[in-house]
Structure formats: C-alpha cells, structure tokens
Amino acid sequence: MKVDPTQQAHATPHAHAPASDFRHMSREEFLHAGGEVLAFIADYYQALGLLSDAVEATTTKPSSVSFARASFTPGEVTSVRSLSKPGDLLGALPMHAPTQPEPWRALTDDVEKLIMPGVTHWQHPGFFGFFPANASPPSVLGEMLSAGLGVQGMLWATSPACTELEIRVLDWLARLAGLPERFWNQSEPGGAFLAGGSVILTTASEAVLVALVAARKRALDRLGPTQYSDNAPVGMMIYTSSQAHSSVIKAAMVAGLCAGPTPDAHDANLVGPIGRGSHQSGVRLIPVDERGAMRTELLQAAVENDVRAGRVPVLICATAGTTASMGFDDLHAAGTLARTHSAWLHVDGAMAGVASICPELRKEVWGDERCESLNLADSVCFNPHKWMLTNFDCDAFYVADRKALTSALAIAPSYLKNAASDSGAVVDYRDWQIALGRRFRALKLWFVMRSYGTSGLQSFIREHIRLAQLFESFVRSDNRFELAAPRGLSLVCFRLKPTKGQSAQQADGMNAKLLEAVNATGRHLLTHAVLPAGALPARYVLRLSIGGSATREVHVRSVWEDIQRCAGTLGTLS
Ligand SMILES: *Cc1c(COP(=O)(O)O)cnc(C)c1O
C-alpha cells in the first residue's frame, strides 16, 4: 500500500486540537494493537488447523487445542460449543461505558477472560452443526481492508470501486457456477449492462425478501390500479415447501403479506392468512415427498385453487438444498407453473448453490447439468458465507430482470442526486437492497477467489462431498443406525434405529440423548432436525453437516468414533 504517513501530516497538527480527552491511537499504537489482533487470530487458526502449516498438529490431536503464547491468546478450546450459561457474560459486564479511555491491555484481557468462554467455535474442524459459516485468512484480510477503508457503497458515486468490483466478482461467480447468461451483469468488459444482474446482499433471508418485494411490484403493475383500488387489496399468495427456510415466512411477514408463523385453523397448509376470500394473502406451505422435495402436483393444485378464488400467485420460492435435510425441489416444474401464472420464481440455494461451482454437482443442485431450469427462475441466490471460504456476510443474489428489482426498491432523495446516477451509466446498489448503506463486501470475495483460485475452491467442495460419502458408508455399515434421508451433497441425516418395542417417541428421545452425549465430549458439535415421515409422525434425526474451513477426514473419522461410543453407552445415561 503506497500511503506514506509522513505525507498525511501536512495539516497543522494543533489547529483543531480537541478540547476534551479525545485522542486517536498513534500509528505505532495502532500497528502494535493490530499486530496483536492478527497474531491472536493466527494462533486461533493455527490451533484449529485452519492454516496450512498446522495440518499435522491437528491431525494428531483434533480434540482439544491450546495456545502457548504468553500475551493476548485465544485460550484453550476444550469444547466446540460454548459452555456459558445464560447471563454469564451479562453478569460480568459493567452497566456503564467507561468515562475515561482504557488501555489496550484492559481490552485484550477481557477478550481472553470474558469473551472467549462465550464463543462457540464455528471454525473448529469438529463443527458439524447447522450449515457451516466459513472463514478463511484471505477473507479475514479482505474484511479488514473493507473496515479500514470504511467505505459506504450505497451509490456508484460514493465509491466507484465498491460497486464495480462487486459487479465483476459476481460475474466471475456466475460463470464459475454455470448460471445462465440471463443472470450476468455484462458479457464483456466495458460492455453494456445486460437485462439481468447481481448484487451481494447480507443474507439469503434478505434475498427472499428482496425477491418478494420485486415480485409484488411486478404483480401490481401487471394487474393495474383498478384491480386493487377501493381499499381492497388483492389477495397475494406465496408458495414454498413445508421444508423451506423460515426466512420465506418471515419475508412475507415483513412485506405485510402474512400475519405470522401460525397455521390457519381451517387450512393446515396456509400460514398467517391476512384478509378473506379473494382478498386473502398468506404463505402456502406445500408438503414434501420422502426426498424432502416439494410435491409439485400439490403445488399446482394450490396455485390453481387460489387463481379460481380470485387470488394472485405472487411468488413461488423453490429450495435447492433444504436446511433440514438437503431436499431439492423440482425447479423445472416450479418454474413452468410460475410462468403459466405470471408468478415470480425465486430459487433459494443458500448452501447447496455453492456446490454449483463444481460442474459435476450441478445436476444434483439445480436438476440438470446445464442449469437450464434456472432459465425459468426470476432470481436465485446462494451464500459464499456458508461454504465458499468467505466470512459472513456474503449472499450472492442474481436476478433476471434488474428493472423489476430496482422499480420496486429505487427511491432517490434529493441529497443523493448526482450526475453519474442521472446518466444511467452506473449501477447504484442502494436500489437493489433493503438498506441504503452498504459495506465493501466484494473485497473479501475477490481476495478469496484470487487466493484459492477456482480450482482450489472446487477441491474444497469436492473433499467435503467425499467425506460425506465416507460418513454415509460408516452409517450404513453399523446396523444400529440408519440414514434418515438420502445424503445431499455434504449433509448426512441419520439416526439410531428404534430398538424392539420402542415407541416413536422413545426412539426420538434416544436420538436426542445421543446428540447430547456426542456434543458433551466437547470435541464435536452436531445439531438435529425433525423430518416429516409421510403419514407417520415426524422423526428426530441427527445432522452431520460437513463444510468447515478446517474439517478433514481425521475429524469425520473421529466424530464417527464418538458417535459409536456414545451410542454404546446410551443405556447407562438414562
Ligand atoms: C441457511 C439458509 C438460509 C438462511 O441463510 P442466511 O444467509 O443466514 O439468511 C436460507 N435458506 C436456506 C435453504 C438455508 O439453508
């Protein structure tokens, strides 16, 4: 970086000397403290096996890691899951902010003493819970630079690099993931913007809300004013599967199209209805088949029913890789239906969509190798912050018609007017998202894609798929266990089979105990899901979600050993 600090000091130093205790760190203090923070993170990553030269150290000792340095250190990781009790940290923190500046050492002491015990180690190689939230060295450095520049990228004009880097890295990612051209920003450098485009949003949750708002606007424009005047809003329906992410219902709640997560008493599949008859809005949760995929014949029936009743299908949200069990909806069927009824198809590929960077996995993710079903989608998103080594937050959101999005979200107060925006030659990302302000998120994604290279990113994903296949074979080889759903990419759902005479409820209880016992070792963290089982009651199952930045074969073997051992001692636990 070519900033010469001596050149920055030309302003008269005391002209605006603060009258109070206000004072910034000096360059030396900042470098010293910053070096400590970086060393802290480096030690942490080293112990977790997240840095390359620590591979051997971790393979021999995956369970507990400790730190030898004398100063500011992350402490000892004795449990992946934080062992804090509710209120532990609150009880230790003062009620007021300090009046006088505190020394740096006081802060680092408290990070060690107060904060680290309350941290769950998401970057630990034994973290198999939920879905991963990858971090990586280049991404951390990208975040650091973004924080350091402190840029607000709401408009192109407020920091052109923030917008233009985002445009290009998202096009890199679109091509890498094989997304159809309708989701690209440009087809050549310097070329005109295409009809479609992309933006980095905070989360997949924001993506579905943004998609819904665009879909609603498009529906209202299509219906014209007469259809929804007289204070009688038209009923707007949203369709998704019973296994879709909760963010779909939440988006409908935020958009005022659903009252909340409670089902309608008369219609088990309708959630939070608002209004009545043809004025009724709400979310229809379509049941899934045994693979966790939305039953498209039921989706079609629900849509047609609503149309007959005078309601308007606004959004179909299909999931590519459900959170609970990696079920994949039939995108072609959902897209065809959406086309027929002029509804918007949003494809939520939060975790699984990342795997599309490996050509051989596209069929599993989108239903066909050439991603052709996505030609029927209006928007699609996935999360590099889950499984592509990019720190939270980073959701890649792609839209086929950028105008549909900006016409729903653009608003230009006079103080933001500027010549570049007026020229129409630039993208102003504030019109593509909920908030006005935005961070320089493209930096970390750019750092990650360049540091690992696309072949490195693909190897990372492929290794996790291989490990999940390995774990699947472990489960199949032990007849006390069964797969609770077909393995999807790097997620394996499994459970202990009910023993003879055991009720469904007892079997669930036994599996919950197994999960608790495995997590209590501190070496690993798994989470559970409750999966529908056709006409039978839903079942409690364990999920092994592989995708951590530092997770390797030794950790998958180790967690299976723990699971087997804990299963063996279950009888003595009760
Ligand atoms: C994790 C997940 C989400 C939510 O992701 P955020 O980016 O945290 O909002 C949404 N949909 C699916 C299918 C997910 O797995």
The ligand as a Tripos MOL2 file, in Angstrom:
@<TRIPOS>MOLECULE
LIG
   15    15     1     0     0
SMALL
NO_CHARGES

@<TRIPOS>ATOM
      1 C1        -29.0480  -21.1230    5.7780 C.3       1 LIG1
      2 C2        -30.2180  -20.9900    4.8780 C.ar      1 LIG1
      3 C3        -30.8860  -19.7690    4.7360 C.ar      1 LIG1
      4 C4        -30.5800  -18.5720    5.5790 C.3       1 LIG1
      5 O1        -29.3560  -18.0650    5.2840 O.3       1 LIG1
      6 P1        -28.9880  -16.5920    5.7800 P.3       1 LIG1
      7 O2        -27.9910  -16.1780    4.7540 O.co2     1 LIG1
      8 O3        -28.4280  -16.7470    7.1410 O.co2     1 LIG1
      9 O4        -30.2070  -15.7740    5.7480 O.co2     1 LIG1
     10 C5        -31.9080  -19.6930    3.8260 C.ar      1 LIG1
     11 N1        -32.2650  -20.7540    3.0890 N.ar      1 LIG1
     12 C6        -31.6650  -21.9470    3.2120 C.ar      1 LIG1
     13 C7        -32.1150  -23.0920    2.3660 C.3       1 LIG1
     14 C8        -30.6240  -22.0970    4.1240 C.ar      1 LIG1
     15 O5        -30.0410  -23.2880    4.2580 O.3       1 LIG1
@<TRIPOS>BOND
     1     1     2 1
     2     2     3 ar
     3     2    14 ar
     4     3     4 1
     5     3    10 ar
     6     4     5 1
     7     5     6 1
     8     6     7 2
     9     6     8 1
    10     6     9 1
    11    10    11 ar
    12    11    12 ar
    13    12    13 1
    14    12    14 ar
    15    14    15 1
@<TRIPOS>SUBSTRUCTURE
     1 LIG1         1 GROUP 0 **** ****
